[in-house]
Amino acid sequence: MTVTLDPLSTDAPGLARTAPPTPVVRRGRLPRPGLLAAGAYLMLLVGAAAWPAALAPADPLAADPLAVLSPPSAAHWFGTDHLGRDVLTRVVHGAGHSLTIGIAATAIAVTGGVLLGLLAGLTHRVADEALSRTFDALSAFPMLLLALLFIAIAGPGTASLIGAIGIATLSHHARVVRGQTLLVRRSGFVEQAVTFGQSRPRLVLRHVLPNVVGPVPVLAVIGLGEAILAAAGLSFLGMGPQPPSPEWGAMLSEGRNYLQVAWWISILPGLAVTATVVSLTVVGRHWQARFDGRRR
């Protein structure tokens, strides 16, 4: 007689009961502290740009001859400048100027980049080659150099600064959109839509454009930080908003002559620019990782 032993039974000699595997419970990862800090700072920045009087009710242009170059104190938390103006108030009110310049320049770059990238990816090979070489040539030059060239032609000022930064960064977006367009136009659903006889404008708006602009918002967030940094650098050189405008780059330019006797004039605007660029980069990289399917 043949006896069959159950391997999971304790009655089987030399074998112990094997416990069933414990199910693994996956918990959602908490956001990183750096990402939370960057998000909180950007919310504060937007609040300062939208409602500066709520954070700093004083007049950013009001001068006090009796408080010239006063160090940080209870009356002026970050001191005053060479005209007696409160530095903290000017930095808070300057957030709107710097953020507006950055957003406007990024909007020009994104809009022009999407249009030219689509044109290059959908047009004839000769036109595509000409536009691609133009994008490559513009990308080979430093952004500040191209912006300085544009401002030298158009003249200094806020409008010229916005246009210069937007045009200087346009090629980066155009190259990405062109590459995405070339991939989408060869996909099966686009070829099927062409077979069904859809018109070219409908094909572009309904099938190509929605599948091309996916990475554009991520690039726009990162590009916004670069635009704000470029605006501060050009304003520092006197190419942007002119004094007494409370713009961060202009404030850095005014405070450079007093670094040895009043270092606080330049510290806070410099920290504001640095924190803004770093926060936008952190948030943009996080979105880029999520878009690429990587968990961060």
DONUSE-280426 format. One record per residue: x negated, y negated, z negated of N, C-alpha, C in turn. Coordinates in steps of 0.001 Angstrom, whole numbers, padded with zeros to 6 digits. Layout:
! residues N
((X Y Z) (X Y Z) (X Y Z))
...
This chain:
! residues 296
((-000856 001201 000000) (000000 000000 000000) (-000881 -001235 000000))
((-000556 -002203 000853) (-001342 -003439 000974) (-000687 -004537 000173))
((-001495 -005187 -000688) (-000984 -006279 -001517) (-001523 -007589 -000967))
((-000644 -008550 -000652) (-001039 -009864 -000138) (-001001 -010879 -001269))
((-002125 -011519 -001501) (-002229 -012481 -002601) (-002023 -013893 -002087))
((-001269 -014652 -002822) (-001074 -016066 -002495) (-002281 -016843 -002979))
((-003021 -017548 -002076) (-004220 -018262 -002508) (-003929 -019402 -003462))
((-002683 -019874 -003511) (-002334 -020962 -004426) (-001827 -020463 -005762))
((-001751 -019154 -005902) (-001225 -018595 -007138) (-002343 -018386 -008131))
((-002063 -018629 -009411) (-003061 -018389 -010451) (-003252 -016910 -010722))
((-002328 -016084 -010198) (-002457 -014644 -010395) (-003531 -014049 -009517))
((-003962 -014775 -008497) (-004998 -014248 -007628) (-006317 -014260 -008363))
((-007009 -013137 -008445) (-008268 -013102 -009187) (-009326 -013951 -008540))
((-010007 -014734 -009367) (-011129 -015561 -008886) (-010709 -016831 -008206))
((-009416 -017110 -008148) (-008936 -018324 -007488) (-008151 -019170 -008480))
((-008356 -020456 -008429) (-007609 -021379 -009285) (-006621 -022153 -008449))
((-005582 -022588 -009083) (-004574 -023364 -008361) (-005164 -024703 -007940))
((-004971 -025065 -006686) (-005467 -026324 -006145) (-004375 -027383 -006235))
((-004659 -028464 -006912) (-003654 -029521 -007073) (-003453 -030255 -005759))
((-002237 -030640 -005459) (-001995 -031390 -004217) (-002716 -032734 -004258))
((-003147 -033206 -003096) (-003887 -034472 -003073) (-003040 -035633 -003560))
((-003681 -036492 -004308) (-002985 -037668 -004831) (-002821 -038703 -003728))
((-001607 -039175 -003501) (-001427 -040173 -002440) (-002178 -041454 -002751))
((-002776 -042000 -001709) (-003545 -043230 -001856) (-002624 -044416 -001620))
((-002570 -045281 -002587) (-001733 -046470 -002493) (-002602 -047639 -002055))
((-002298 -048167 -000903) (-003061 -049313 -000380) (-002409 -050606 -000843))
((-003195 -051418 -001445) (-002700 -052708 -001915) (-003225 -053803 -001012))
((-002405 -054825 -000851) (-002814 -055945 -000026) (-004000 -056686 -000633))
((-004908 -057068 000199) (-006083 -057772 -000287) (-005733 -059214 -000612))
((-006238 -059657 -001741) (-006004 -061036 -002130) (-006849 -061971 -001281))
((-006343 -063142 -000981) (-007157 -064097 -000213) (-008438 -064441 -000959))
((-009474 -064700 -000214) (-010746 -065039 -000825) (-010669 -066414 -001492))
((-011433 -066608 -002573) (-011402 -067920 -003242) (-011813 -069057 -002314))
((-012788 -068804 -001432) (-013197 -069854 -000499) (-012087 -070255 000444))
((-011311 -069262 000904) (-010195 -069560 001794) (-009103 -070339 001069))
((-008840 -069963 -000184) (-007843 -070697 -000972) (-008296 -072128 -001224))
((-009574 -072303 -001549) (-010085 -073652 -001782) (-010022 -074490 -000514))
((-010349 -073880 000626) (-010282 -074615 001897) (-008854 -075015 002223))
((-007906 -074109 002016) (-006509 -074443 002271) (-005994 -075536 001357))
((-006382 -075462 000073) (-005945 -076500 -000867) (-006519 -077863 -000499))
((-007787 -077888 -000089) (-008389 -079167 000290) (-007706 -079733 001535))
((-007395 -078884 002512) (-006746 -079378 003729) (-005346 -079913 003428))
((-004644 -079278 002497) (-003338 -079812 002101) (-003488 -081176 001445))
((-004502 -081318 000599) (-004768 -082621 -000018) (-005148 -083656 001034))
((-005905 -083246 002037) (-006306 -084156 003102) (-005103 -084629 003906))
((-004213 -083705 004231) (-002999 -084085 004966) (-002148 -085029 004132))
((-002053 -084755 002825) (-001302 -085660 001961) (-001919 -087045 001895))
((-003260 -087108 001852) (-003930 -088413 001837) (-003733 -089153 003147))
((-003709 -088427 004255) (-003512 -089074 005557) (-002074 -089552 005741))
((-001113 -088776 005216) (000296 -089132 005404) (000774 -090168 004395))
((000356 -090031 003133) (000808 -090955 002071) (-000397 -091436 001274))
((-001268 -092254 001852) (-002461 -092689 001114) (-002133 -093534 -000108))
((-001033 -094290 -000046) (-000683 -095143 -001181) (-000299 -094338 -002409))
((000131 -093084 -002223) (000490 -092255 -003369) (-000742 -091838 -004163))
((-001875 -091674 -003479) (-003113 -091279 -004160) (-003977 -092472 -004528))
((-003926 -093523 -003728) (-004739 -094719 -003979) (-003895 -095938 -003638))
((-003139 -096453 -004593) (-002210 -097549 -004294) (-002885 -098885 -004009))
((-004160 -099037 -004307) (-004821 -100322 -004100) (-005061 -100582 -002614))
((-005365 -101828 -002290) (-005640 -102232 -000910) (-007082 -101855 -000564))
((-007306 -101048 000486) (-008685 -100658 000816) (-009541 -101798 001347))
((-008898 -102906 001745) (-009648 -104047 002285) (-009823 -105168 001263))
((-009250 -104997 000076) (-009319 -106052 -000935) (-010722 -106112 -001543))
((-011345 -107274 -001446) (-012702 -107463 -001979) (-012639 -108145 -003345))
((-013587 -107780 -004210) (-013679 -108364 -005548) (-015117 -108836 -005753))
((-015387 -110128 -005596) (-016769 -110617 -005742) (-017374 -110365 -007112))
((-016545 -110192 -008134) (-017057 -109963 -009483) (-017440 -108504 -009724))
((-017092 -107620 -008787) (-017373 -106189 -008974) (-018233 -105642 -007848))
((-019095 -106473 -007289) (-019936 -106045 -006178) (-020945 -105001 -006646))
((-021010 -103887 -005923) (-021965 -102803 -006194) (-021854 -102291 -007628))
((-020626 -102195 -008114) (-020419 -101654 -009464) (-020554 -100137 -009433))
((-021266 -099554 -010386) (-021409 -098096 -010417) (-020094 -097434 -010822))
((-019992 -096125 -010658) (-018765 -095421 -011079) (-018432 -095685 -012534))
((-017154 -095981 -012781) (-016691 -096299 -014128) (-015221 -095948 -014223))
((-014627 -096246 -015381) (-013200 -095970 -015553) (-012352 -096853 -014644))
((-012804 -098065 -014368) (-012052 -098963 -013487) (-012183 -098553 -012027))
((-013369 -098101 -011651) (-013632 -097653 -010279) (-014363 -096314 -010366))
((-013610 -095232 -010158) (-014147 -093895 -010403) (-015384 -093592 -009559))
((-015419 -094104 -008333) (-016571 -093876 -007463) (-017272 -095187 -007097))
((-017131 -096171 -007940) (-017834 -097427 -007757) (-017231 -098300 -006674))
((-017938 -099384 -006394) (-017525 -100320 -005354) (-018671 -100530 -004374))
((-018331 -101114 -003228) (-019349 -101331 -002204) (-019914 -102745 -002310))
((-020589 -103184 -001253) (-021281 -104471 -001288) (-020330 -105661 -001264))
((-019046 -105417 -001002) (-018054 -106486 -001037) (-017111 -106354 -002229))
((-017365 -105385 -003088) (-016506 -105184 -004247) (-015270 -104351 -003964))
((-015212 -103672 -002836) (-014063 -102838 -002502) (-014213 -101458 -003157))
((-013100 -100910 -003623) (-013119 -099620 -004297) (-013423 -098509 -003291))
((-014465 -097730 -003558) (-014903 -096700 -002616) (-013884 -095571 -002516))
((-013339 -095137 -003638) (-012358 -094052 -003616) (-011125 -094436 -002811))
((-010654 -095657 -002992) (-009485 -096112 -002239) (-009766 -096117 -000741))
((-010955 -096569 -000358) (-011289 -096620 001064) (-011429 -095216 001658))
((-011953 -094281 000888) (-012086 -092911 001400) (-010704 -092272 001579))
((-009817 -092484 000623) (-008467 -091920 000730) (-007736 -092498 001932))
((-007799 -093810 002105) (-007124 -094432 003254) (-007855 -094118 004558))
((-009138 -093830 004484) (-009876 -093477 005697) (-009586 -092084 006200))
((-008969 -091242 005370) (-008625 -089891 005824) (-007674 -089941 007018))
((-006738 -090883 007001) (-005811 -090994 008126) (-006522 -091384 009412))
((-007498 -092294 009331) (-008238 -092709 010517) (-009034 -091536 011103))
((-009791 -090855 010260) (-010633 -089770 010747) (-009801 -088598 011263))
((-008721 -088267 010545) (-007884 -087145 010975) (-007139 -087472 012268))
((-006705 -088713 012422) (-006016 -089107 013651) (-006954 -089036 014852))
((-008168 -089524 014685) (-009143 -089463 015779) (-009434 -088014 016149))
((-009648 -087166 015138) (-009939 -085764 015414) (-008792 -085045 016099))
((-007568 -085253 015621) (-006407 -084586 016217) (-006172 -085072 017638))
((-006269 -086378 017874) (-006052 -086912 019218) (-007106 -086394 020205))
((-008377 -086382 019770) (-009432 -085878 020644) (-009258 -084389 020924))
((-008869 -083614 019910) (-008641 -082185 020109) (-007452 -081941 021020))
((-006419 -082758 020915) (-005255 -082612 021794) (-005644 -082855 023248))
((-006488 -083848 023496) (-006956 -084094 024866) (-007775 -082911 025372))
((-008655 -082388 024538) (-009496 -081268 024942) (-008663 -080018 025212))
((-007689 -079735 024348) (-006880 -078533 024518) (-005986 -078642 025747))
((-005321 -079786 025903) (-004427 -079961 027044) (-005192 -079897 028371))
((-006270 -080665 028454) (-007067 -080629 029680) (-007722 -079284 029911))
((-008181 -078637 028833) (-008819 -077336 028982) (-007860 -076271 029469))
((-006625 -076271 028940) (-005635 -075287 029383) (-005273 -075502 030844))
((-005042 -076739 031240) (-004660 -077012 032627) (-005783 -076667 033600))
((-006995 -077109 033302) (-008111 -076828 034211) (-008492 -075351 034181))
((-008380 -074703 033017) (-008663 -073277 032956) (-007672 -072455 033755))
((-006390 -072809 033666) (-005388 -072134 034486) (-005638 -072371 035972))
((-005974 -073619 036316) (-006238 -073933 037726) (-007422 -073140 038258))
((-008468 -073028 037465) (-009645 -072285 037904) (-009359 -070798 038029))
((-008545 -070266 037111) (-008276 -068832 037139) (-007258 -068408 038169))
((-006426 -069335 038649) (-005363 -068979 039587) (-005604 -069483 041004))
((-006583 -070339 041185) (-006790 -070933 042495) (-007704 -070061 043355))
((-008043 -070591 044532) (-008916 -069869 045470) (-010316 -069732 044883))
((-011055 -068750 045393) (-012370 -068458 044842) (-013319 -069638 044968))
((-013236 -070399 046037) (-014150 -071527 046219) (-013892 -072596 045158))
((-012617 -072928 044948) (-012284 -073917 043928) (-012624 -073398 042537))
((-012398 -072113 042320) (-012746 -071526 041031) (-014248 -071618 040776))
((-015035 -071357 041794) (-016480 -071433 041636) (-016931 -072866 041333))
((-016322 -073831 042016) (-016694 -075226 041781) (-016327 -075669 040366))
((-015114 -075308 039905) (-014708 -075685 038554) (-015548 -074962 037499))
((-015858 -073703 037742) (-016652 -072942 036772) (-018047 -073525 036619))
((-018655 -073918 037739) (-019989 -074520 037647) (-019926 -075866 036933))
((-018826 -076582 037123) (-018662 -077857 036411) (-018542 -077626 034909))
((-017757 -076605 034517) (-017636 -076273 033095) (-018991 -075884 032514))
((-019750 -075092 033260) (-021059 -074667 032769) (-022010 -075850 032605))
((-021950 -076773 033564) (-022831 -077942 033490) (-022469 -078830 032301))
((-021179 -079015 032052) (-020766 -079831 030910) (-021114 -079154 029586))
((-020981 -077825 029545) (-021296 -077105 028312) (-022786 -077095 028014))
((-023616 -077295 029046) (-025064 -077277 028836) (-025557 -078528 028123))
((-024800 -079611 028193) (-025208 -080858 027543) (-024645 -080915 026125))
((-025374 -081488 025184) (-024826 -081678 023827) (-023590 -082562 023860))
((-022647 -082241 022973) (-021381 -082961 022967) (-021591 -084446 022669))
((-022457 -084766 021712) (-022676 -086169 021368) (-023292 -086949 022522))
((-024131 -086288 023318) (-024745 -086974 024451) (-023697 -087328 025499))
((-022797 -086395 025793) (-021724 -086698 026744) (-020798 -087787 026211))
((-020498 -087729 024914) (-019635 -088750 024330) (-020292 -090124 024368))
((-021580 -090173 024089) (-022294 -091448 024168) (-022295 -092002 025590))
((-022425 -091118 026575) (-022395 -091565 027972) (-021041 -092158 028313))
((-019979 -091518 027874) (-018639 -092029 028160) (-018406 -093365 027465))
((-018825 -093469 026199) (-018630 -094718 025464) (-019472 -095834 026071))
((-020654 -095491 026581) (-021480 -096512 027229) (-020795 -097089 028452))
((-019965 -096287 029110) (-019229 -096767 030288) (-017957 -097500 029877))
((-017205 -096927 028922) (-015903 -097499 028552) (-016001 -098553 027470))
((-017091 -098562 026698) (-017228 -099517 025611) (-016801 -098914 024280))
((-017308 -099445 023163) (-016961 -098900 021847) (-015526 -099203 021466))
((-015030 -098441 020512) (-013662 -098621 020044) (-013012 -097281 019742))
((-011874 -097332 019079) (-011196 -096098 018690) (-010711 -095315 019899))
((-010093 -096003 020880) (-009595 -095306 022063) (-010730 -094671 022860))
((-011816 -095398 023013) (-012965 -094838 023734) (-013562 -093653 022987))
((-013591 -093739 021663) (-014121 -092638 020863) (-013269 -091383 021028))
((-011962 -091538 021000) (-011063 -090383 021172) (-011242 -089766 022551))
((-011246 -090609 023584) (-011423 -090083 024942) (-012773 -089433 025144))
((-013815 -090000 024562) (-015159 -089448 024736) (-015275 -088063 024114))
((-014783 -087909 022896) (-014869 -086607 022227) (-013977 -085590 022931))
((-012782 -086008 023353) (-011888 -085085 024049) (-012479 -084573 025347))
((-013066 -085453 026136) (-013656 -085041 027410) (-014914 -084207 027182))
((-015688 -084561 026160) (-016927 -083823 025907) (-016675 -082396 025455))
((-015543 -082133 024787) (-015240 -080781 024303) (-014251 -080037 025190))
((-013825 -080635 026265) (-012815 -080026 027135) (-013312 -078746 027785))
((-014585 -078705 028173) (-015094 -077558 028933) (-015070 -076269 028118))
((-015219 -076350 026797) (-015211 -075143 025970) (-013847 -074450 026034))
((-012787 -075217 025943) (-011442 -074648 026034) (-011162 -074166 027452))
((-011617 -074890 028443) (-011351 -074509 029823) (-012004 -073169 030172))
((-013199 -072938 029683) (-013883 -071681 029982) (-013156 -070491 029354))
((-012674 -070664 028133) (-011940 -069582 027477) (-010635 -069294 028204))
((-009893 -070336 028561) (-008615 -070148 029247) (-008836 -069538 030629))
((-009875 -069941 031322) (-010157 -069351 032636) (-010422 -067850 032519))
((-011232 -067463 031534) (-011511 -066042 031351) (-010261 -065246 031027))
((-009401 -065794 030164) (-008149 -065118 029841) (-007230 -065033 031056))
((-007219 -066083 031875) (-006367 -066093 033062) (-006797 -065028 034053))
((-008085 -064864 034247) (-008571 -063837 035165) (-008179 -062440 034699))
((-008148 -062219 033383) (-007733 -060913 032870) (-006234 -060695 033048))
((-005447 -061728 032773) (-003996 -061576 032822) (-003505 -061427 034256))
((-004085 -062151 035190) (-003596 -062118 036568) (-003802 -060750 037208))
((-004717 -059946 036676) (-004957 -058602 037212) (-004196 -057520 036449))
((-003396 -057912 035472) (-002661 -056934 034678) (-001469 -056386 035449))
((-000951 -055260 034962) (000130 -054579 035666) (001430 -055347 035691))
((001781 -056012 034591) (003078 -056701 034566) (003090 -057916 035485))
((001934 -058552 035681) (001881 -059666 036625) (002021 -059158 038059))
((001345 -058067 038378) (001478 -057487 039727) (002905 -057017 039982))
((003555 -056503 038958) (004946 -056089 039117) (005856 -057282 039345))
((005605 -058383 038630) (006411 -059588 038839) (006220 -060143 040248))
((004993 -060056 040763) (004747 -060492 042139) (005497 -059603 043117))
((005536 -058302 042845) (006254 -057375 043718) (007737 -057678 043753))
((008281 -058113 042598) (009696 -058444 042535) (010019 -059786 043183))
((009012 -060496 043635) (009228 -061733 044375) (009454 -062962 043535))
((008938 -062987 042306) (009086 -064183 041493) (008238 -065322 042055))
((008756 -066531 041927) (008035 -067696 042423) (006770 -067928 041605))
((005815 -068625 042204) (004546 -068847 041526) (004702 -069682 040253))
((005463 -070800 040271) (005628 -071546 039001) (006272 -070705 037897))
((007272 -069915 038245) (007923 -069076 037239) (006966 -067993 036742))
((006157 -067469 037636) (005186 -066445 037260) (004163 -067004 036267))
((003705 -068229 036540) (002696 -068833 035670) (003289 -069175 034304))
((004471 -069788 034295) (005061 -070249 033042) (005592 -069113 032181))
((006064 -068055 032815) (006711 -066989 032050) (005776 -065836 031699))
((004820 -065548 032563) (003993 -064369 032362) (002529 -064701 032068))
((001979 -065681 032762) (000549 -065949 032614) (000275 -066830 031400))
((000920 -067975 031339) (000625 -068949 030283) (000830 -068394 028875))
((001956 -067721 028554) (002114 -067209 027177) (001049 -066198 026770))
((000487 -065474 027721) (-000527 -064478 027401) (-001944 -065033 027482))
((-002073 -066290 027847) (-003393 -066911 027977) (-003726 -067788 026784))
((-002708 -068447 026224) (-002950 -069458 025198) (-003099 -068867 023803))
((-003178 -067547 023673) (-003300 -066926 022358) (-004468 -067443 021540))
((-005703 -067433 022081) (-006840 -067897 021272) (-006977 -069409 021175))
((-006154 -070162 021895) (-006311 -071615 021929) (-006081 -072260 020563))
((-005014 -071902 019800) (-004850 -072535 018483) (-006018 -072283 017537))
((-006600 -071086 017610) (-007750 -070796 016754) (-008924 -071696 017130))
((-009188 -071815 018417) (-010272 -072687 018871) (-009978 -074144 018541))
((-008706 -074521 018561) (-008343 -075912 018269) (-008637 -076264 016816))
((-008388 -075324 015891) (-008659 -075594 014480) (-010153 -075785 014250))
((-010960 -074885 014825) (-012408 -075019 014690) (-012889 -076276 015403))
((-012325 -076551 016587) (-012712 -077741 017329) (-012321 -079023 016636))
((-011267 -078981 015808) (-010866 -080181 015070) (-011958 -080596 014098))
((-012561 -079627 013423) (-013666 -079959 012528) (-014845 -080547 013282))
((-015166 -079988 014440) (-016263 -080523 015244) (-015948 -081940 015729))
((-014678 -082185 016076) (-014292 -083518 016540) (-014406 -084544 015421))
((-013988 -084182 014198) (-014101 -085107 013070) (-015562 -085397 012762))
((-016408 -084380 012836) (-017837 -084586 012595) (-018452 -085470 013671))
((-018077 -085237 014933) (-018597 -086069 016018) (-018105 -087506 015894))
((-016847 -087681 015490) (-016309 -089032 015317) (-017055 -089776 014211))
((-017352 -089078 013114) (-018098 -089726 012031) (-019508 -090093 012484))
((-020147 -089211 013267) (-021495 -089517 013751) (-021520 -090689 014704))
((-020545 -090742 015619) (-020510 -091852 016564) (-020108 -093162 015877))
((-019221 -093081 014901) (-018867 -094286 014147) (-020051 -094781 013329))
((-020854 -093851 012840) (-022059 -094243 012114) (-022999 -095040 013003))
((-022997 -094728 014304) (-023833 -095455 015262) (-023166 -096733 015769))
((-021965 -097030 015263) (-021276 -098249 015679) (-020451 -098101 016936))
((-020150 -096862 017359) (-019403 -096634 018594) (-017914 -096432 018373))
((-017485 -096363 017120) (-016086 -096098 016840) (-015374 -097292 016250))
((-014456 -097056 015310) (-013765 -098174 014651) (-014761 -099108 013976))
((-014520 -100372 014119) (-015446 -101371 013603) (-015035 -101819 012200))
((-016005 -102262 011388) (-015690 -102791 010054) (-014697 -103944 010157))
((-013836 -104106 009175) (-013778 -103423 007860) (-012895 -102181 007841))
((-012691 -101524 008960) (-011833 -100342 008988) (-012381 -099264 008046))
((-011539 -098678 007183) (-012016 -097662 006241) (-012129 -096287 006903))
((-012991 -096196 007883) (-013238 -094902 008543) (-014511 -094303 007960))
((-014538 -092974 007809) (-015621 -092346 007058) (-016984 -092622 007680))
((-017099 -092508 008992) (-018383 -092769 009628) (-018817 -094217 009483))
((-017869 -095141 009621) (-018187 -096551 009452) (-018605 -096851 008011))
((-017993 -096169 007044) (-018372 -096363 005649) (-019795 -095854 005402))
((-020142 -094737 006022) (-021517 -094241 005899) (-022508 -095227 006491))
((-022129 -095842 007604) (-023011 -096815 008240) (-023204 -098047 007360))
((-022125 -098510 006713) (-022234 -099675 005842) (-023050 -099378 004587))
((-022953 -098136 004081) (-023623 -097816 002841) (-025079 -097425 002977))
((-025558 -097219 004205) (-026942 -096761 004360) (-027953 -097830 003938))
((-027557 -099098 003982) (-028480 -100170 003588) (-028572 -100351 002080))
((-027743 -099614 001335) (-027710 -099786 -000124) (-027969 -098461 -000843))
((-028600 -097511 -000180) (-028806 -096197 -000781) (-029676 -096275 -002031))
((-030658 -097150 -002036) (-031561 -097215 -003183) (-030943 -097891 -004396))
((-029986 -098777 -004169) (-029393 -099505 -005297) (-027949 -099091 -005573))
((-027266 -098513 -004599) (-025861 -098111 -004767) (-025603 -096860 -003936))
((-026134 -095730 -004391) (-026010 -094485 -003643) (-024572 -094008 -003526))
((-023698 -094425 -004452) (-022327 -093927 -004479) (-021493 -094407 -003286))
((-021962 -095447 -002597) (-021191 -095945 -001453) (-021131 -094896 -000352))
((-022196 -094139 -000160) (-022263 -093163 000931) (-021971 -091739 000486))
((-022060 -091448 -000801) (-021889 -090078 -001268) (-020487 -089562 -000996))
((-019461 -090324 -001398) (-018091 -089833 -001272) (-017642 -089692 000181))
((-017881 -090655 001075) (-017524 -090426 002480) (-018259 -089237 003084))
((-019539 -089074 002724) (-020280 -087932 003241) (-019719 -086618 002745))
((-019341 -086563 001460) (-018725 -085350 000933) (-017373 -085079 001587))
((-016623 -086126 001887) (-015319 -085950 002527) (-015481 -085355 003925))
((-016435 -085862 004691) (-016681 -085309 006028) (-017131 -083857 005933))
((-018067 -083576 005041) (-018594 -082219 004899) (-017506 -081241 004476))
((-016720 -081609 003464) (-015663 -080717 002979) (-014606 -080477 004054))
((-014290 -081496 004847) (-013292 -081331 005897) (-013776 -080373 006967))
((-015008 -080547 007419) (-015542 -079682 008466) (-015672 -078242 007973))
((-016175 -078068 006756) (-016330 -076714 006207) (-014972 -076048 006015))
((-013987 -076766 005514) (-012661 -076184 005280) (-011996 -075776 006587))
((-012069 -076628 007599) (-011490 -076278 008894) (-012206 -075086 009516))
((-013508 -075008 009347) (-014257 -073871 009888) (-013871 -072576 009180))
((-013727 -072618 007855) (-013347 -071425 007098) (-011959 -070937 007516))
((-010999 -071841 007606) (-009646 -071458 008009) (-009632 -070974 009454))
((-010355 -071658 010337) (-010397 -071243 011730) (-011036 -069881 011909))
((-012133 -069605 011205) (-012767 -068284 011296) (-011859 -067191 010759))
((-011106 -067503 009719) (-010170 -066519 009179) (-009086 -066196 010215))
((-008516 -067202 010833) (-007514 -066956 011870) (-008112 -066219 013060))
((-009351 -066530 013400) (-009995 -065838 014502) (-010173 -064351 014183))
((-010555 -064039 012943) (-010686 -062637 012559) (-009341 -061926 012598))
((-008278 -062584 012166) (-006946 -061984 012231) (-006511 -061802 013672))
((-006829 -062742 014526) (-006455 -062643 015940) (-007203 -061502 016619))
((-008465 -061292 016247) (-009264 -060225 016842) (-008984 -058863 016223))
((-008132 -058819 015200) (-007794 -057542 014575) (-008726 -057144 013462))
((-009585 -058055 012997) (-010494 -057751 011899) (-009914 -058335 010626))
((-010034 -057586 009540) (-009548 -058050 008234) (-010672 -058730 007501))
((-010389 -059944 007029) (-011394 -060677 006260) (-010795 -061145 004953))
